[in-house]
Amino acid sequence: MKSTTLCIHEFLNTHTQRCIHQVILLFSLNNKLDVTLNGY
């Protein structure tokens, strides 16, 4: 039981971190696009 909970917890952790990483990537890509479009 304990190992299953640990596995789920680790899976959720890595999944969340991956999602956060993708959001950060999208954010920086959007910022670069804004900079390119606005010419700043």
mmCIF file of the N, C-alpha and C atoms, coordinates in Angstrom:
data_MODEL
# 
_entry.id   MODEL 
# 
loop_
_atom_site.group_PDB 
_atom_site.id 
_atom_site.type_symbol 
_atom_site.label_atom_id 
_atom_site.label_alt_id 
_atom_site.label_comp_id 
_atom_site.label_asym_id 
_atom_site.label_entity_id 
_atom_site.label_seq_id 
_atom_site.pdbx_PDB_ins_code 
_atom_site.Cartn_x 
_atom_site.Cartn_y 
_atom_site.Cartn_z 
_atom_site.occupancy 
_atom_site.B_iso_or_equiv 
_atom_site.pdbx_formal_charge 
_atom_site.auth_seq_id 
_atom_site.auth_comp_id 
_atom_site.auth_asym_id 
_atom_site.auth_atom_id 
_atom_site.pdbx_PDB_model_num 
ATOM 1   N N  . MET A 1 1  ? 0.841  -1.201 0.000   1.00 0.00 ? 1  MET A N  1 
ATOM 2   C CA . MET A 1 1  ? 0.000  0.000  0.000   1.00 0.00 ? 1  MET A CA 1 
ATOM 3   C C  . MET A 1 1  ? 0.876  1.252  0.000   1.00 0.00 ? 1  MET A C  1 
ATOM 4   N N  . LYS A 1 2  ? 1.887  1.235  0.860   1.00 0.00 ? 2  LYS A N  1 
ATOM 5   C CA . LYS A 1 2  ? 2.727  2.416  0.990   1.00 0.00 ? 2  LYS A CA 1 
ATOM 6   C C  . LYS A 1 2  ? 3.491  2.694  -0.307  1.00 0.00 ? 2  LYS A C  1 
ATOM 7   N N  . SER A 1 3  ? 3.989  1.619  -0.926  1.00 0.00 ? 3  SER A N  1 
ATOM 8   C CA . SER A 1 3  ? 4.764  1.789  -2.155  1.00 0.00 ? 3  SER A CA 1 
ATOM 9   C C  . SER A 1 3  ? 3.885  2.314  -3.285  1.00 0.00 ? 3  SER A C  1 
ATOM 10  N N  . THR A 1 4  ? 2.627  1.872  -3.326  1.00 0.00 ? 4  THR A N  1 
ATOM 11  C CA . THR A 1 4  ? 1.704  2.354  -4.355  1.00 0.00 ? 4  THR A CA 1 
ATOM 12  C C  . THR A 1 4  ? 1.463  3.847  -4.191  1.00 0.00 ? 4  THR A C  1 
ATOM 13  N N  . THR A 1 5  ? 1.242  4.271  -2.949  1.00 0.00 ? 5  THR A N  1 
ATOM 14  C CA . THR A 1 5  ? 1.038  5.690  -2.685  1.00 0.00 ? 5  THR A CA 1 
ATOM 15  C C  . THR A 1 5  ? 2.261  6.485  -3.098  1.00 0.00 ? 5  THR A C  1 
ATOM 16  N N  . LEU A 1 6  ? 3.434  5.955  -2.796  1.00 0.00 ? 6  LEU A N  1 
ATOM 17  C CA . LEU A 1 6  ? 4.679  6.621  -3.144  1.00 0.00 ? 6  LEU A CA 1 
ATOM 18  C C  . LEU A 1 6  ? 4.807  6.745  -4.652  1.00 0.00 ? 6  LEU A C  1 
ATOM 19  N N  . CYS A 1 7  ? 4.479  5.663  -5.371  1.00 0.00 ? 7  CYS A N  1 
ATOM 20  C CA . CYS A 1 7  ? 4.548  5.682  -6.832  1.00 0.00 ? 7  CYS A CA 1 
ATOM 21  C C  . CYS A 1 7  ? 3.614  6.739  -7.406  1.00 0.00 ? 7  CYS A C  1 
ATOM 22  N N  . ILE A 1 8  ? 2.384  6.763  -6.901  1.00 0.00 ? 8  ILE A N  1 
ATOM 23  C CA . ILE A 1 8  ? 1.408  7.755  -7.365  1.00 0.00 ? 8  ILE A CA 1 
ATOM 24  C C  . ILE A 1 8  ? 1.921  9.157  -7.069  1.00 0.00 ? 8  ILE A C  1 
ATOM 25  N N  . HIS A 1 9  ? 2.460  9.348  -5.874  1.00 0.00 ? 9  HIS A N  1 
ATOM 26  C CA . HIS A 1 9  ? 2.968  10.655 -5.469  1.00 0.00 ? 9  HIS A CA 1 
ATOM 27  C C  . HIS A 1 9  ? 4.096  11.100 -6.394  1.00 0.00 ? 9  HIS A C  1 
ATOM 28  N N  . GLU A 1 10 ? 5.032  10.186 -6.682  1.00 0.00 ? 10 GLU A N  1 
ATOM 29  C CA . GLU A 1 10 ? 6.142  10.519 -7.568  1.00 0.00 ? 10 GLU A CA 1 
ATOM 30  C C  . GLU A 1 10 ? 5.643  10.812 -8.969  1.00 0.00 ? 10 GLU A C  1 
ATOM 31  N N  . PHE A 1 11 ? 4.680  10.027 -9.443  1.00 0.00 ? 11 PHE A N  1 
ATOM 32  C CA . PHE A 1 11 ? 4.111  10.259 -10.770 1.00 0.00 ? 11 PHE A CA 1 
ATOM 33  C C  . PHE A 1 11 ? 3.473  11.640 -10.847 1.00 0.00 ? 11 PHE A C  1 
ATOM 34  N N  . LEU A 1 12 ? 2.687  11.983 -9.809  1.00 0.00 ? 12 LEU A N  1 
ATOM 35  C CA . LEU A 1 12 ? 2.041  13.291 -9.780  1.00 0.00 ? 12 LEU A CA 1 
ATOM 36  C C  . LEU A 1 12 ? 3.080  14.400 -9.749  1.00 0.00 ? 12 LEU A C  1 
ATOM 37  N N  . ASN A 1 13 ? 4.144  14.195 -8.969  1.00 0.00 ? 13 ASN A N  1 
ATOM 38  C CA . ASN A 1 13 ? 5.194  15.200 -8.880  1.00 0.00 ? 13 ASN A CA 1 
ATOM 39  C C  . ASN A 1 13 ? 5.841  15.440 -10.230 1.00 0.00 ? 13 ASN A C  1 
ATOM 40  N N  . THR A 1 14 ? 6.252  14.364 -10.908 1.00 0.00 ? 14 THR A N  1 
ATOM 41  C CA . THR A 1 14 ? 6.914  14.519 -12.198 1.00 0.00 ? 14 THR A CA 1 
ATOM 42  C C  . THR A 1 14 ? 5.946  15.093 -13.220 1.00 0.00 ? 14 THR A C  1 
ATOM 43  N N  . HIS A 1 15 ? 4.687  14.664 -13.175 1.00 0.00 ? 15 HIS A N  1 
ATOM 44  C CA . HIS A 1 15 ? 3.680  15.155 -14.113 1.00 0.00 ? 15 HIS A CA 1 
ATOM 45  C C  . HIS A 1 15 ? 3.462  16.651 -13.910 1.00 0.00 ? 15 HIS A C  1 
ATOM 46  N N  . THR A 1 16 ? 3.345  17.069 -12.638 1.00 0.00 ? 16 THR A N  1 
ATOM 47  C CA . THR A 1 16 ? 3.140  18.482 -12.329 1.00 0.00 ? 16 THR A CA 1 
ATOM 48  C C  . THR A 1 16 ? 4.332  19.302 -12.784 1.00 0.00 ? 16 THR A C  1 
ATOM 49  N N  . GLN A 1 17 ? 5.541  18.812 -12.498 1.00 0.00 ? 17 GLN A N  1 
ATOM 50  C CA . GLN A 1 17 ? 6.743  19.535 -12.891 1.00 0.00 ? 17 GLN A CA 1 
ATOM 51  C C  . GLN A 1 17 ? 6.825  19.665 -14.401 1.00 0.00 ? 17 GLN A C  1 
ATOM 52  N N  . ARG A 1 18 ? 6.424  18.606 -15.123 1.00 0.00 ? 18 ARG A N  1 
ATOM 53  C CA . ARG A 1 18 ? 6.445  18.653 -16.575 1.00 0.00 ? 18 ARG A CA 1 
ATOM 54  C C  . ARG A 1 18 ? 5.459  19.698 -17.081 1.00 0.00 ? 18 ARG A C  1 
ATOM 55  N N  . CYS A 1 19 ? 4.268  19.747 -16.476 1.00 0.00 ? 19 CYS A N  1 
ATOM 56  C CA . CYS A 1 19 ? 3.256  20.732 -16.860 1.00 0.00 ? 19 CYS A CA 1 
ATOM 57  C C  . CYS A 1 19 ? 3.764  22.144 -16.608 1.00 0.00 ? 19 CYS A C  1 
ATOM 58  N N  . ILE A 1 20 ? 4.342  22.360 -15.423 1.00 0.00 ? 20 ILE A N  1 
ATOM 59  C CA . ILE A 1 20 ? 4.883  23.672 -15.075 1.00 0.00 ? 20 ILE A CA 1 
ATOM 60  C C  . ILE A 1 20 ? 5.971  24.060 -16.060 1.00 0.00 ? 20 ILE A C  1 
ATOM 61  N N  . HIS A 1 21 ? 6.833  23.101 -16.410 1.00 0.00 ? 21 HIS A N  1 
ATOM 62  C CA . HIS A 1 21 ? 7.917  23.360 -17.347 1.00 0.00 ? 21 HIS A CA 1 
ATOM 63  C C  . HIS A 1 21 ? 7.362  23.777 -18.704 1.00 0.00 ? 21 HIS A C  1 
ATOM 64  N N  . GLN A 1 22 ? 6.321  23.105 -19.179 1.00 0.00 ? 22 GLN A N  1 
ATOM 65  C CA . GLN A 1 22 ? 5.707  23.440 -20.463 1.00 0.00 ? 22 GLN A CA 1 
ATOM 66  C C  . GLN A 1 22 ? 5.084  24.825 -20.416 1.00 0.00 ? 22 GLN A C  1 
ATOM 67  N N  . VAL A 1 23 ? 4.434  25.161 -19.307 1.00 0.00 ? 23 VAL A N  1 
ATOM 68  C CA . VAL A 1 23 ? 3.830  26.486 -19.156 1.00 0.00 ? 23 VAL A CA 1 
ATOM 69  C C  . VAL A 1 23 ? 4.907  27.560 -19.216 1.00 0.00 ? 23 VAL A C  1 
ATOM 70  N N  . ILE A 1 24 ? 6.031  27.325 -18.514 1.00 0.00 ? 24 ILE A N  1 
ATOM 71  C CA . ILE A 1 24 ? 7.145  28.277 -18.529 1.00 0.00 ? 24 ILE A CA 1 
ATOM 72  C C  . ILE A 1 24 ? 7.688  28.425 -19.942 1.00 0.00 ? 24 ILE A C  1 
ATOM 73  N N  . LEU A 1 25 ? 7.836  27.293 -20.654 1.00 0.00 ? 25 LEU A N  1 
ATOM 74  C CA . LEU A 1 25 ? 8.307  27.333 -22.035 1.00 0.00 ? 25 LEU A CA 1 
ATOM 75  C C  . LEU A 1 25 ? 7.358  28.140 -22.899 1.00 0.00 ? 25 LEU A C  1 
ATOM 76  N N  . LEU A 1 26 ? 6.058  27.898 -22.774 1.00 0.00 ? 26 LEU A N  1 
ATOM 77  C CA . LEU A 1 26 ? 5.064  28.645 -23.541 1.00 0.00 ? 26 LEU A CA 1 
ATOM 78  C C  . LEU A 1 26 ? 5.148  30.133 -23.228 1.00 0.00 ? 26 LEU A C  1 
ATOM 79  N N  . PHE A 1 27 ? 5.313  30.453 -21.959 1.00 0.00 ? 27 PHE A N  1 
ATOM 80  C CA . PHE A 1 27 ? 5.409  31.846 -21.539 1.00 0.00 ? 27 PHE A CA 1 
ATOM 81  C C  . PHE A 1 27 ? 6.595  32.539 -22.192 1.00 0.00 ? 27 PHE A C  1 
ATOM 82  N N  . SER A 1 28 ? 7.772  31.903 -22.145 1.00 0.00 ? 28 SER A N  1 
ATOM 83  C CA . SER A 1 28 ? 8.959  32.532 -22.720 1.00 0.00 ? 28 SER A CA 1 
ATOM 84  C C  . SER A 1 28 ? 8.837  32.628 -24.235 1.00 0.00 ? 28 SER A C  1 
ATOM 85  N N  . LEU A 1 29 ? 8.212  31.633 -24.867 1.00 0.00 ? 29 LEU A N  1 
ATOM 86  C CA . LEU A 1 29 ? 7.988  31.703 -26.310 1.00 0.00 ? 29 LEU A CA 1 
ATOM 87  C C  . LEU A 1 29 ? 7.069  32.867 -26.652 1.00 0.00 ? 29 LEU A C  1 
ATOM 88  N N  . ASN A 1 30 ? 6.007  33.050 -25.869 1.00 0.00 ? 30 ASN A N  1 
ATOM 89  C CA . ASN A 1 30 ? 5.093  34.165 -26.086 1.00 0.00 ? 30 ASN A CA 1 
ATOM 90  C C  . ASN A 1 30 ? 5.809  35.495 -25.910 1.00 0.00 ? 30 ASN A C  1 
ATOM 91  N N  . ASN A 1 31 ? 6.652  35.597 -24.887 1.00 0.00 ? 31 ASN A N  1 
ATOM 92  C CA . ASN A 1 31 ? 7.403  36.824 -24.655 1.00 0.00 ? 31 ASN A CA 1 
ATOM 93  C C  . ASN A 1 31 ? 8.320  37.125 -25.823 1.00 0.00 ? 31 ASN A C  1 
ATOM 94  N N  . LYS A 1 32 ? 9.005  36.091 -26.353 1.00 0.00 ? 32 LYS A N  1 
ATOM 95  C CA . LYS A 1 32 ? 9.882  36.285 -27.498 1.00 0.00 ? 32 LYS A CA 1 
ATOM 96  C C  . LYS A 1 32 ? 9.081  36.737 -28.708 1.00 0.00 ? 32 LYS A C  1 
ATOM 97  N N  . LEU A 1 33 ? 7.899  36.162 -28.905 1.00 0.00 ? 33 LEU A N  1 
ATOM 98  C CA . LEU A 1 33 ? 7.029  36.564 -30.013 1.00 0.00 ? 33 LEU A CA 1 
ATOM 99  C C  . LEU A 1 33 ? 6.624  38.025 -29.860 1.00 0.00 ? 33 LEU A C  1 
ATOM 100 N N  . ASP A 1 34 ? 6.223  38.415 -28.658 1.00 0.00 ? 34 ASP A N  1 
ATOM 101 C CA . ASP A 1 34 ? 5.838  39.800 -28.397 1.00 0.00 ? 34 ASP A CA 1 
ATOM 102 C C  . ASP A 1 34 ? 6.986  40.741 -28.711 1.00 0.00 ? 34 ASP A C  1 
ATOM 103 N N  . VAL A 1 35 ? 8.177  40.380 -28.261 1.00 0.00 ? 35 VAL A N  1 
ATOM 104 C CA . VAL A 1 35 ? 9.356  41.214 -28.494 1.00 0.00 ? 35 VAL A CA 1 
ATOM 105 C C  . VAL A 1 35 ? 9.617  41.340 -29.990 1.00 0.00 ? 35 VAL A C  1 
ATOM 106 N N  . THR A 1 36 ? 9.506  40.233 -30.722 1.00 0.00 ? 36 THR A N  1 
ATOM 107 C CA . THR A 1 36 ? 9.759  40.252 -32.158 1.00 0.00 ? 36 THR A CA 1 
ATOM 108 C C  . THR A 1 36 ? 8.708  41.085 -32.876 1.00 0.00 ? 36 THR A C  1 
ATOM 109 N N  . LEU A 1 37 ? 7.446  40.934 -32.485 1.00 0.00 ? 37 LEU A N  1 
ATOM 110 C CA . LEU A 1 37 ? 6.367  41.655 -33.161 1.00 0.00 ? 37 LEU A CA 1 
ATOM 111 C C  . LEU A 1 37 ? 6.413  43.143 -32.851 1.00 0.00 ? 37 LEU A C  1 
ATOM 112 N N  . ASN A 1 38 ? 6.715  43.480 -31.597 1.00 0.00 ? 38 ASN A N  1 
ATOM 113 C CA . ASN A 1 38 ? 6.712  44.881 -31.192 1.00 0.00 ? 38 ASN A CA 1 
ATOM 114 C C  . ASN A 1 38 ? 8.024  45.575 -31.508 1.00 0.00 ? 38 ASN A C  1 
ATOM 115 N N  . GLY A 1 39 ? 9.059  44.804 -31.801 1.00 0.00 ? 39 GLY A N  1 
ATOM 116 C CA . GLY A 1 39 ? 10.336 45.385 -32.171 1.00 0.00 ? 39 GLY A CA 1 
ATOM 117 C C  . GLY A 1 39 ? 11.106 45.971 -31.005 1.00 0.00 ? 39 GLY A C  1 
ATOM 118 N N  . TYR A 1 40 ? 10.802 45.504 -29.779 1.00 0.00 ? 40 TYR A N  1 
ATOM 119 C CA . TYR A 1 40 ? 11.543 46.010 -28.616 1.00 0.00 ? 40 TYR A CA 1 
ATOM 120 C C  . TYR A 1 40 ? 12.774 45.175 -28.364 1.00 0.00 ? 40 TYR A C  1 
# 
